[in-house]
Amino acid sequence: MDHTQHSVSSQTFKGRKALVLDGESRAALAAIRSLGRAGFEVHVVTASLPAIGAASRFVSKTHLSPAPANRGSDYRLWLRFLVHI
């Protein structure tokens, strides 16, 4: 069995964008770090500040979403708008 680790150059995804939701979670922070190291321009969504994910050096932009209590249709409409800008 081959246990060789493959590394991804930070140039591989240079110029590509990634949107990470739930910027308040540690899992989001881990995703942000991985995407940033791979060369993505990382945007994070959070419902409140400060947020652990928004503080990462790999985040190029933070987007403040509707409050969690309103994450039904309001959140979906807001997210749809965000993805198209």
Secondary structure, 3 states (H helix, E strand, C coil): CCCCCCCCCCCCCCCCEEEECCCCCHHHHHHHHHHHHCCCEEEEEECCCCCCHHHCCCEEEEEECCCHHHCCHHHHHHHHHHHHC
